[in-house]
């Protein structure tokens, strides 16, 4: 766990996995930040790494909408002062609600107010709910605010749309395009041979990747520790291909992004972000390289229009 507010007085705390930091999360986080500003206290977001399901039910956890670094970045962009990442362990999963409230909320963060969303659960076997939290607040001297759900918005709903390739629907729930990040690695370089050099993005395990197909979106380099910071401040409209390339045999599932009209980029080894704006088509097998190139040219024009 970080030590961002230890010894610095009281705080306003919100707790959640916050995978995706979608519009429902944003409402809760926005309220926590507003209360913190009113009281002159730091706003603290408590989140967990890895995803609790990864520890409690290995192999069944959902695809990740945001990695830890990106999630912290989004939380801070909403005005959160401290992102407190709690390592989620088997030991923590066995702690009951009262123990979590005492050790984390009361003793460590000295919470004055705890802001959560409707349906919030915590503690062993998700045994604590908002009423439990209110009772524990009376015991440990913090008040509780509960924000209603934003109708139709959930991390599960975002994942369902991404799996279906509905990246526009996902963006409507997130309040921004869905993003996939990773390191650019050497692929087969077929795009380069065809005149459309792509960045072949190696994504972390369990990343929520859209359904196979061709998309319009954007590509940019993201500065992270220990990797080269290339092309700072640049963001390029892109045509993005997801999946196994059906025109070529034996190709593993990939995310490849072609920055429109840029054949001069040297991105190998860089950490990049791919933002998905719209799905252009599904993947199809072409009978000739000429037919494939003709379709790629049409995809590039469509991507140009959609990202203009």
C-alpha positions as CSV (number, residue, x, y, z in Angstrom):
1,X,0.0,0.0,0.0
2,X,1.1,3.5,-0.6
3,X,1.6,6.0,2.2
4,X,0.1,9.1,0.6
5,X,-1.9,10.5,3.5
6,X,-0.4,8.8,6.6
7,X,0.2,11.3,9.3
8,X,-1.4,14.2,7.3
9,X,-4.7,14.4,9.1
10,X,-8.2,13.3,8.0
11,X,-9.2,12.5,4.5
12,X,-12.2,11.9,2.2
13,X,-12.0,8.3,0.9
14,X,-13.7,6.4,-1.9
15,X,-13.2,2.7,-2.4
16,X,-13.6,0.5,-5.5
17,X,-11.9,-1.7,-8.0
18,X,-12.6,1.1,-10.5
19,X,-11.7,-0.9,-13.6
20,X,-12.5,1.3,-16.6
21,X,-13.2,4.4,-14.5
22,X,-16.5,4.6,-16.4
23,X,-19.2,7.2,-16.1
24,X,-20.7,5.6,-13.0
25,X,-17.3,5.6,-11.3
26,X,-16.8,9.2,-12.3
27,X,-20.0,10.2,-10.5
28,X,-18.7,8.7,-7.2
29,X,-15.2,10.0,-7.7
30,X,-16.5,13.5,-8.6
31,X,-18.6,13.6,-5.4
32,X,-15.6,12.4,-3.2
33,X,-13.4,15.2,-4.7
34,X,-16.2,17.8,-4.2
35,X,-16.6,16.8,-0.5
36,X,-12.8,16.9,-0.1
37,X,-12.6,20.4,-1.5
38,X,-15.5,21.6,0.7
39,X,-13.7,20.3,3.8
40,X,-10.2,21.2,2.8
41,X,-9.1,17.6,3.0
42,X,-7.3,15.3,0.5
43,X,-9.4,13.1,-1.7
44,X,-8.1,9.5,-1.6
45,X,-9.2,6.7,-4.0
46,X,-8.6,3.2,-2.6
47,X,-8.2,0.6,-5.3
48,X,-6.9,-2.9,-5.6
49,X,-4.2,-4.7,-7.5
50,X,-4.5,-7.4,-8.8
51,X,-8.3,-7.5,-9.5
52,X,-9.9,-9.3,-6.5
53,X,-11.4,-12.0,-8.7
54,X,-7.9,-12.9,-9.9
55,X,-7.1,-13.9,-6.3
56,X,-10.4,-15.2,-5.1
57,X,-11.4,-17.1,-8.2
58,X,-8.2,-17.6,-10.3
59,X,-8.9,-18.0,-14.0
60,X,-12.4,-16.5,-13.8
61,X,-11.6,-12.8,-13.4
62,X,-12.9,-10.4,-16.1
63,X,-10.8,-8.9,-18.9
64,X,-9.1,-5.7,-17.7
65,X,-10.4,-2.4,-19.0
66,X,-7.6,-0.4,-17.5
67,X,-4.2,-1.4,-16.2
68,X,-2.9,-0.1,-12.9
69,X,-0.9,2.8,-14.4
70,X,-3.7,4.0,-16.6
71,X,-6.3,3.6,-13.9
72,X,-4.2,5.8,-11.5
73,X,-3.8,8.4,-14.3
74,X,-7.6,8.5,-14.9
75,X,-8.3,8.8,-11.2
76,X,-5.9,11.7,-10.8
77,X,-7.3,13.4,-13.9
78,X,-10.7,13.5,-12.0
79,X,-9.1,15.4,-9.1
80,X,-8.1,12.6,-6.7
81,X,-5.1,13.7,-4.6
82,X,-3.9,10.3,-3.6
83,X,-4.4,6.9,-5.3
84,X,-3.9,4.2,-2.6
85,X,-3.3,0.9,-4.3
86,X,-4.0,-1.9,-1.8
87,X,-2.3,-5.2,-2.8
88,X,-5.2,-7.7,-2.9
89,X,-4.0,-10.9,-1.3
90,X,-5.7,-14.1,0.0
91,X,-5.2,-12.7,3.5
92,X,-7.0,-9.5,2.6
93,X,-9.8,-11.5,1.0
94,X,-10.4,-13.3,4.3
95,X,-10.5,-10.1,6.4
96,X,-14.0,-9.2,7.4
97,X,-15.7,-5.9,6.8
98,X,-15.0,-4.5,10.3
99,X,-11.3,-5.3,10.0
100,X,-11.1,-3.5,6.7
101,X,-12.9,-0.5,8.0
102,X,-10.7,-0.3,11.1
103,X,-7.3,-0.9,9.6
104,X,-7.6,0.8,6.2
105,X,-10.4,3.4,6.5
106,X,-10.0,4.5,10.2
107,X,-6.4,3.8,11.2
108,X,-4.5,4.2,8.0
109,X,-6.4,6.9,6.1
110,X,-8.2,8.5,9.0
111,X,-11.4,8.9,6.9
112,X,-13.7,11.7,7.8
113,X,-16.1,10.8,4.9
114,X,-16.3,7.6,2.8
115,X,-18.1,8.0,-0.5
116,X,-19.2,4.8,-2.4
117,X,-21.6,3.7,-5.0
118,X,-24.9,2.0,-4.5
119,X,-24.4,-1.7,-4.3
120,X,-20.9,-1.4,-2.7
121,X,-19.8,-4.5,-0.9
122,X,-16.6,-5.3,1.0
123,X,-15.0,-7.7,3.3
124,X,-14.8,-11.5,3.4
125,X,-17.3,-13.0,0.8
126,X,-18.5,-9.5,0.1
127,X,-20.3,-9.7,3.5
128,X,-20.3,-6.0,4.1
129,X,-22.7,-3.6,2.4
130,X,-23.5,0.1,2.6
131,X,-25.5,-0.4,5.8
132,X,-22.6,-2.3,7.4
133,X,-20.3,0.6,6.3
134,X,-22.6,3.2,7.9
135,X,-22.6,1.2,11.2
136,X,-18.8,1.0,11.1
137,X,-18.7,4.7,10.4
138,X,-20.5,5.4,13.6
139,X,-18.0,3.2,15.4
140,X,-14.9,4.6,13.8
141,X,-15.9,8.3,13.4
142,X,-16.6,8.6,9.6
143,X,-19.7,9.5,7.7
144,X,-20.9,7.7,4.6
145,X,-22.3,9.0,1.4
146,X,-23.8,6.6,-1.1
147,X,-24.3,7.6,-4.8
148,X,-27.0,6.0,-6.9
149,X,-25.9,4.0,-9.9
150,X,-25.8,5.7,-13.3
151,X,-28.5,3.7,-15.2
152,X,-27.1,1.2,-17.6
153,X,-23.5,1.9,-16.8
154,X,-21.2,-0.9,-15.5
155,X,-17.8,-2.4,-16.1
156,X,-19.6,-5.6,-17.2
157,X,-21.6,-3.6,-19.7
158,X,-18.4,-2.0,-21.1
159,X,-16.8,-5.4,-21.5
160,X,-19.8,-6.9,-23.3
161,X,-19.7,-4.1,-25.8
162,X,-15.9,-4.5,-26.3
163,X,-16.2,-8.2,-26.9
164,X,-19.0,-7.5,-29.5
165,X,-16.8,-4.9,-31.2
166,X,-19.2,-2.1,-30.3
167,X,-16.5,0.3,-29.4
168,X,-18.8,3.3,-29.8
169,X,-21.2,1.8,-27.3
170,X,-18.3,1.2,-24.9
171,X,-17.1,4.8,-25.3
172,X,-20.6,6.1,-24.4
173,X,-20.4,4.2,-21.1
174,X,-16.7,5.2,-20.4
175,X,-17.1,8.8,-21.4
176,X,-14.0,8.4,-23.7
177,X,-12.7,5.8,-26.3
178,X,-11.7,2.4,-25.0
179,X,-7.9,2.2,-24.9
180,X,-5.5,-0.7,-25.3
181,X,-1.9,-0.3,-24.3
182,X,1.3,-2.3,-24.8
183,X,4.8,-2.4,-26.2
184,X,5.5,-2.3,-29.9
185,X,7.2,-5.5,-31.0
186,X,8.4,-6.8,-34.4
187,X,5.7,-8.6,-36.3
188,X,5.7,-10.1,-39.8
189,X,6.1,-6.6,-41.3
190,X,3.5,-7.5,-44.0
191,X,1.9,-4.1,-43.6
192,X,5.2,-2.4,-44.3
193,X,5.7,-4.6,-47.4
194,X,2.2,-3.5,-48.6
195,X,2.9,0.2,-47.9
196,X,1.0,0.5,-44.6
197,X,3.5,0.0,-41.8
198,X,1.8,-1.0,-38.6
199,X,2.7,-0.8,-34.9
200,X,2.3,-4.4,-33.6
201,X,1.2,-3.9,-30.0
202,X,1.9,-6.6,-27.5
203,X,-0.8,-6.2,-24.8
204,X,-0.6,-7.4,-21.2
205,X,-2.4,-10.6,-20.3
206,X,-6.2,-10.3,-19.7
207,X,-6.5,-7.0,-21.6
208,X,-10.0,-6.3,-22.9
209,X,-9.4,-6.4,-26.6
210,X,-12.2,-5.6,-29.1
211,X,-13.7,-8.3,-31.3
212,X,-11.7,-9.2,-34.4
213,X,-12.1,-6.6,-37.2
214,X,-10.8,-3.3,-38.5
215,X,-11.4,-0.1,-36.6
216,X,-10.8,3.6,-36.8
217,X,-9.0,5.3,-33.9
218,X,-5.8,6.9,-32.7
219,X,-2.3,5.9,-31.9
220,X,0.1,7.6,-29.5
221,X,3.3,7.0,-27.5
222,X,2.8,6.9,-23.8
223,X,5.8,7.8,-21.5
224,X,6.4,5.1,-18.9
225,X,9.3,4.3,-16.7
226,X,12.2,2.4,-18.2
227,X,11.0,2.7,-21.8
228,X,12.0,5.3,-24.5
229,X,9.8,8.4,-24.6
230,X,9.3,8.8,-28.3
231,X,7.3,11.5,-30.2
232,X,6.1,13.4,-27.1
233,X,2.8,15.1,-27.5
234,X,2.0,13.5,-30.9
235,X,-1.2,11.6,-31.5
236,X,-2.0,10.1,-34.9
237,X,-5.3,9.1,-36.5
238,X,-5.0,5.4,-37.2
239,X,-6.6,2.4,-38.9
240,X,-6.4,-0.6,-36.5
241,X,-6.6,-4.3,-37.2
242,X,-7.5,-6.8,-34.5
243,X,-7.3,-10.5,-34.8
244,X,-5.6,-13.2,-36.8
245,X,-5.1,-12.1,-40.4
246,X,-7.3,-14.5,-42.4
247,X,-5.3,-13.8,-45.6
248,X,-2.2,-15.2,-44.1
249,X,-2.1,-18.6,-42.4
250,X,-0.8,-19.2,-38.8
251,X,-0.9,-15.7,-37.5
252,X,-1.6,-15.3,-33.8
253,X,-4.2,-12.7,-32.6
254,X,-2.7,-9.2,-32.7
255,X,-3.5,-5.5,-32.4
256,X,-1.9,-3.6,-35.2
257,X,-2.3,0.2,-35.8
258,X,-1.3,2.1,-38.9
259,X,-0.8,5.8,-38.2
260,X,-2.3,7.4,-41.3
261,X,0.1,8.7,-43.9
262,X,3.1,8.0,-41.6
263,X,5.7,5.6,-42.9
264,X,8.6,7.3,-41.0
265,X,7.8,6.3,-37.4
266,X,10.2,4.1,-35.5
267,X,8.2,2.7,-32.6
268,X,9.9,-0.6,-31.7
269,X,10.2,-0.9,-28.0
270,X,8.0,2.1,-27.3
271,X,4.9,1.9,-25.0
272,X,1.9,3.0,-27.0
273,X,-1.8,3.5,-26.6
274,X,-4.5,2.6,-29.1
275,X,-7.8,4.3,-28.8
276,X,-10.8,2.8,-30.6
277,X,-13.3,5.2,-32.2
278,X,-15.5,3.0,-34.5
279,X,-15.6,-0.4,-36.1
280,X,-15.2,-0.4,-39.8
281,X,-15.8,-4.0,-40.7
282,X,-15.1,-7.6,-39.7
283,X,-12.1,-9.6,-40.8
284,X,-12.4,-11.3,-44.2
285,X,-10.1,-13.4,-46.3
286,X,-8.9,-11.9,-49.6
287,X,-8.2,-13.9,-52.7
288,X,-5.3,-11.7,-53.8
289,X,-2.8,-9.2,-52.3
290,X,-4.2,-6.6,-54.8
291,X,-7.7,-7.0,-53.3
292,X,-6.4,-6.7,-49.8
293,X,-4.5,-3.5,-50.6
294,X,-7.6,-2.1,-52.3
295,X,-9.6,-2.8,-49.1
296,X,-6.9,-1.3,-46.8
297,X,-6.9,1.9,-48.9
298,X,-10.7,2.1,-48.4
299,X,-10.3,1.4,-44.6
300,X,-7.7,4.2,-44.4
301,X,-10.1,6.7,-46.1
302,X,-12.9,5.6,-43.7
303,X,-10.6,6.0,-40.7
304,X,-9.5,9.4,-41.9
305,X,-13.2,10.6,-42.1
306,X,-14.1,9.2,-38.7
307,X,-11.1,10.7,-36.9
308,X,-11.1,14.1,-38.6
